[in-house]
Amino acid sequence: MKSRTIFLSAILLFSLLGSRWGVAQQATQRQNEIKPPTADDLVKQGQEAYNKKEYAKSAQLLREAIARGARSPGVYYDAACSLALAGDKENAFRLLNQSIKAGWRNTEHLKSDVDLTALREDPRWAKALAAHNPAIKREPRILICHPPSL
């Protein structure tokens, strides 16, 4: 009876150790399979950091998203806002201009956005607005009307 108890205890011990070994191997395998965040993941993280008023972190995450392929005008614009709030005017203007080149067209929001208040006294602000407004940006076209032929 005693040997049977020892035998069953040994089997139980080895099965427990074996199952723990398998769990440890699975955890190691999962860690090796972890992929870096996508551009979309980084945009979401950047927005979360912005909402927590962590503007420098937000800007860093959004710029990394851009480096990984995010091309939406809104991502450039949000990065510019975060940079402006973090006090980095130079890069804020650079990304603001990139947002305009990428297609940002919400003029009213651009003019009233409190995130960009720090940029408005800078001479580059007028240039950014001029680049944003298609009517100012383009030279006027001369339309020549031809009378209809009779």
PyMOL commands that set and color helices and strands:
alter all, ss='L'
color gray80, all
select helices_A, chain A and resi 2-33+39-51+55-67+73-86+89-102+107-112+114-119+123-132+134-137
alter helices_A, ss='H'
color red, helices_A
deselect
rebuild
show_as cartoon
